[in-house]
């Protein structure tokens, strides 16, 4: 899709969970910090100083402490990350109404309708947004600015943290050509290693291969791979607001992970992030769906519904393990896991049989929400507990 100006922006928050913790406690800035569980846990976010020492997501915490003994480990602050995410995208919507909230810390903007006349005007406006996010939230974000979502998404990750990369319209193929093959979405670590073993180090190397070679490497989808390598993409920024009909969150792992216990804990942490928002919206949800994604970008999912919609974590925790096992049929390491709540209804549950017990749980949950909103990082829900729950 040709555009006169590069008007598609990809926003990618820098080490989002750590950035939020640093905003809450500025003494953590510039230090080797990670967010995760201390025992039997994984690192879910690491500062760039910690990454320089070899700490990555989702490294087991015990190993992270060995490779970086001076690592400062911070527990998840339940509810606060979702709050910062909402504020982050609210600031984006002050620039343009066309905003796609892709995940808690990543999204796309289309500034085309804003009436900019030159690429310089676009760049000035997006840089101002980057500064406004820092001024209001004290978290850093990286931006990629291009003519389409594919190229903008690649550009945003090239110079983190605080990155700002602009790809002029028409320069997509030239921009992509020298990049390592693993930069192309859908090329996981194993595929990248296999391609490099065959002499395909950079994206430009794909264009030295014959169609039969490309088919042997990528199967029937080879034409799509080549289109992506040229920077071709016509997918629109999706402005459909899903909050009224579903609540979702996903986590893409820096390295593929195959430990069921760790993935289960990640899923429960996402439940702990989503339910406070559902309560704040005065909603209840009936259905929990867990989706997994393999390195080859194949997705599988499984869902289950409660008899009555609820806004309580305790009713959804027991569904996580069976749903994960149902969705994760291939038992290969995963690239991504996501949690989605649907079947949204208004108001508190009204079943008389369970009303008193549920109301007590709801009052307790509301207290935890308020404590977490005030920055009490020691408040922990069951989903954040370090050991695996009993079968």
FENURRA-V169739 format. One line per field, one symbol per residue. ss: DSSP state (@ for helix, = for strand, . for the rest). psi: psi as a letter, one per 30 degrees, with the letter a starting at -180 (. if undefined). burial: b if it has 9 or more other ideal C-beta (glycine too) atoms within 8 Angstrom, else e. A space follows every 10 residues. Layout:
ss = ???
psi = ???
burial = ???
This chain:
ss = .......=== ===..@@@@@ @@@@.@@@.. ..====.... .=====.@@@ @........= @@@@@@@... .===.....@ @@@@@@@@@@ @@@@@...== ===..===== .@@@....@@ @@@@@@@@@@ @@@@@@@... ======..@@ @@@@@..... ...===.... .@@@@@@..= @@@.....@@ @@@@@@@... .=@@@@@@.. @@@@@@@@@@ @@@@@@@@@. .......... .....===== =======..@ @@@@@@@@@@ @@@@@@@@@@ ..======== ====....== ========== ..@@@@@@@@ @@@@@@@... ...======= ==..==.... .@@@@@@@@@ @@@@@@@@@@ @@@....... .@@@...... .
psi = jkkeljgkkk kjkjieeeee eeeeifffkg ljklklkekh alkfkklfee efggklkikk eeeefefifg kjkklkjkfe eeeeeeeefe eeffekfikj jeafgklkkj gegfgkflee eeeeeeeeee eeeeeefhlk lkkkkaflee eeeeefgfhl lhljkkjkkf geeeeeeflk effkkfjaee eeeeeefggj eleffeffll eeeeeeefaf geeeeeeeff gkkgkljjgk jfefflklkl kkkekkkgje eeeeeeeeee efeeeeeeee fhllkekkkk klklfggkkl lklkklekkl gkefffeffe eeeeeeeiff glkkekklkk kahkllllkg jeegeeeeee eeeeeeeeee eefggiffkk lefflelkll .
burial = eebebbbbbb bbbbbbbbbb bbbbeeebee bbbbbbbeee bbbbbbbbbb bebebbbbbb beebbebbee bbbbbbbbbb bbbbbbbbbe bbbebbebbb eebbebbbbb bbeeebeebe bbbebbbebb ebbbeebebb bbbbbbbbbb bbbbbbbbeb ebbbbbbebe ebbebbbebe bebbeebbbe bbeebbeeeb ebbebbeebe eeebbebeee ebeebbbbbb bbbeeebeee eeeeebbbbb bebebbbeeb ebbbbbbbbb bbbbbbbbbe eebbbbbbbb bbbbbebeeb bbbbebeebb bbbeebbebb bbbbeebbee eeebbbbbbb bbbbbeebbe eeeebeebbe bbeebbebbe bbbeeebebe bbbbebeeee e
